[in-house]
């Protein structure tokens, strides 16, 4: 029975890798200008490096595809970590205000730097970390219930939203770019824009993998975790910092993409169980597939026009969030 379960999980993992590879290829192939599979293969293998298709692929679609892949990895792993640290299955970078904190910091950075986005990743990380610690502190000072965490996140998000609207009124140039930023989009992402965030996301995800056992122990409860020798305070701070790096780096180039960190961890648990050592890499894979497909759907559905990926995610994530709320009726806990 155990062997069958492991074999099933391995089969699903291999299938997901296959789906990811197909999604990546389709992301390069499809869009407002559709390319032929032969053209894409020729450009990727270097046999047709000077054509218009090559410029399109290397200048626009490959950076966009990698940006979607990194966003999915970062937000989904951040969701797994936040749900474990907060002991709340509804926690995610979006629902507890982490994305809003990063977004406000990016907008404030643009205002301070007179429109320069050179340090957007740094501002986004700082905003995400401060917001995460603030929500955690409010929950710690309160009754530490799951409802308190979500309400604290909603309250802080509202305050940060007011701050963002204030910045919009102060600087007209920032206002021109705020709409797509608030929705979340991968349109126009360049290789240069994702260079620094990519380092942050990949490093944070890899480091988080080494904390899989600590996350499992943390899920047993604070008292049990301490009795097993885990330094709960330090572990939580490290994990919150890692999740802030992931979410902040994604926000710095993709805006406020929503629901990825909420949906993917739940699907991951259904497919692979609660063991964080398995859940983190599998959620990273699932998240990459999810964001790439949402971005691809936004480009194909209304072609030659484009729907931002954030809109597609909201259409999917809104009903899913409602389903989770209804499922939790009566106070039943979904293990994180």
N, C-alpha and C positions, 0 to 999 in steps of 0.2 A: 504493500500500500504506500509506504514512504517512498519506495523507488518509483512507483507510478506518478506520485505527486511531483517529485523532483524532475522526472522525465517530462511531465506536462509543462512545468515552469520553464525548463530548458527549451522545449519546442516553441513555447510562446515567445521567449526571448529571441530565438533565432528568427522567428517570423517577424518580430518587430524590427530587427536589423534589416531584413529584406524589405519591409515596408518603408523604412527610413531611406534606404538607398533609392528605391523607386520614387519616393517623394522628392528627394534631392534632385533626381534627374528631371522629373516633371517640372520642378520649380525653375530649372534652367531652360527647359524646352518651351513652356507655355507662358503667355502674357499677352499684352496688347499686340505685340509682333510675335507670331508663332514661327518657330524654327523647325526644321526637319531633324529627326533623330540623327541622320547621317552628318548634318552640318555640326551638330553639337559634339558628336564623337570626334569628328575631324579637328575641331577647335581645341577640344580638351586633350587630344593626343599630340597637338602641335603641328599637324599636317596642314592646317589652314589658319595660320596665325595673323594674316594681314587683312582678312575679310571684314565686312561690316558685322557679320555674325560674331566674329571673334571679339570685336570691340564691345558689342552688346553683352556678350557672355562675361568677359573678364572685367568690364567696367561697371556693369550694373547688376547682372543676375547672380553671378557667383558671390559677390559681397553681400547681396541681399539674402541669398540662401543661407550663407554662413551666419549672418546676423539673426535670422529666424531660428536656426539650429541652436545658437548660443543663448538666445532669449528663452527658448523652451527648456534647455538644460538648467539655466540659472534660476528661473522662476519656479520650476517644478521642485528642484532640490531645496530652494528656500522655503517652499510650502511644506515639504516634509519636515524640515527642521523646526519651523515655527509651530506646526501642529504638535510636535513632540515637546518642545520647550514650554509652550503655553498650555499644554495639556488640553487642547481644544481642537476638535476635528473640523471646526469652521474657520480656523485661523489661516490666513494666507497673506502675502504681501499686499493684496488689494483690500481685503476685508478689515484688517487691523490698522490700515493707514500708512503702511511702509511705503507703498508706491507714491502716495500723496506727499509724504515727507521728502522723498527723493525728488519728486517733481517740483515742489516748492523751492527746495535748495537749488535745483538747476535754474529755475526762473530767477531766483535771487542772485545767483552767480552771473547770469546774463546781464542783469541790471547793474551789478557792481563792476563787471568787466566790460561794460559798454557794448554788449552784444557779442563778445568773444566767447566761443564755446570750447576754448582750449582746455579748461579745467572742469568741464561738465561732469566727468566721471568722479573727480574728487568731491565736488559739491554734492553729487547724487549719493555717494557712499555716506558722507557725513550726515545728510538729511535722513537717509534710511536708518542709520544706526541710532541717531538721537530719537527718532520717532519710535523705533522698536523698544528702546530702553525706557522711554516715557510710558508707553502702553504697559510694559511689563511692570514698571514701578507703580502705576495706578492700580493694576490688578493685585499687586502684592500688598499695597496699603489697604485695599478693599477686602472683599470676601473671597477673592481669587477664583470666583466662579467663571464658567465659560461665557455666561451672559455678560458679566462685567467686562471681560476682555473685548468682546465684540462691541459693546456700547462705548467703551473707552476709545476703541479704534474709530468708530463712527464719529464720535465727538471731535477727536483730533483731526480727522479727515475734513470735517466741516470747517474747523478753524483754519486749517492749511488751505482749503479751497478759498476761503475769504482772503487769505494772504495772497494767493495766486491772482485772484480777481483785482486786488489792490495794485499789484505789479502791472497788470494789464492796463489799468487806468493811468499809471505813472508813465509808462513807456509804450508809445504807439508801435514802434518797430517790433517789440516783443509780441505785441498783440497779434500781429500778422501771422506769426508762427504758432500761436498758442492752441488753436483749434485742433489741428492734427496731433499736436503733442498730447493734449488731454485725452484724445480718443485712443491714441496708440497706433503707430504706423511704421512700416519698414520701407516705405517709399523714399527713394533718394539716399538711402544709406550707402556710404562709400567704404572702401577698404580702410582708408585712413581713419574714418570715424569709429570703426570697431576695433582698431588695433589695441589700444590701451584697455578698453572694456573686456576684450577677449582674454587678455592676460589675467585680469582680475577674476572673471567668471570661471575660467578653466582651473586656475590655482585654487579658488575657493571650493569648487566642486570636488577636486582631487583631495584636498585636505579634509573636507567633510566626510569623504569615504572612510577615512581612518578613525572617525568618531562613531562609526556604525554601532559598535558594541556599547559605547557610552550612551548613545541615544536609546538603545534597548534597555539598559539599566535605568536610565532616567524615566522611561515609560512605566517602570514598576512602581513609581512613587518616590517622593523625596526622602522619606524615612528609610525605605528599603535601600535606595541608592546610596545613602550615607553609610548604612550598615555594611554595604558591600565595598566600602572604601572609596567611593567616587566623590570627588570634590565638586559638589553640585553647583556652587556659586561660580567657580572658575569655568566649569564645563558649559554652563548656560551662557556665560558671557562670551566665550569663544564661539559657540554655535550661533548666538545672536549676531555677532560680528560677521561671521561667514555668510549668514543669510542676508545681512545688510549689504555686504559686498556684491553678492549675486544680484539682488533686486536693484540696488543702486546703479550698478554698471549697465544693466538692461535699460533702465529708465533713461540713462544718459544719452542713448542713441535711438531708442524705440518709443519713448514716451510712456504713457500710463497704460500698458497692456494689462487687461484685467482677466481674472478667473483662472489663469493657467495654474497658479500655485494652489488653487482650491480643487479644481477638477482632477488634475493629473495624479496627485497623491492618493486620492480615493480609488481611482481606477487601478492604480498600481497595487494597492492593498488587496483589491478584489482578485487581481491576477497572480500576485506574488507573495501575499501575506504581509505580516507586520514587521518582519526582521529587517531593520534598517540597513544592515550590511548588504542585503539584496535589494531592498526597496529603493535606496538612493540611486544606484546606477540604472535600475530599471525605470525609475521615474524620470531620470535625465533623458533616457531614450524615448520614453513616451512623450515627454514634453517637447522634445525636438520634432517629433512626428506631428504633434498637435499644432504647433505654431507654424511649421512649414505648410501644412495643409490648409490652415486658416488663412494664411497669407496668399496661398495659391488660389483658394476659393474667391477671395476678394478681388484678385486680378482677373479671374476668368468669368465670374458670374455676370458682371456688368461691362465686359470688354466692348469697346476700347477704353471705357472709363474704369475707375478703380474704387473699390470699397476698402477703407483702411482695415487692417487685420483686427484692430481692436473692436470694430463693429461686429465682425463675424464671431469673435470670442464672446461678446456680450450676448448675442443671440443664442449661443450654445450654453454659456455659463449662467445666465439668469435663471432659466428653468431648472438647471442642475442645482443651483443654490437653493431654490425653492423646494426642490425634492429633498435635499438634505435637511432643511428646516422641518418639513412635514414628517420626515422619517424619525427625527429626534423628538417628536411629540411624546410627552410623558417623561422626558428627562433621560431617556436611554442614551448611554454614552457609546460613541463609536470610537474604538480604540485607535489611538494615534501611534 
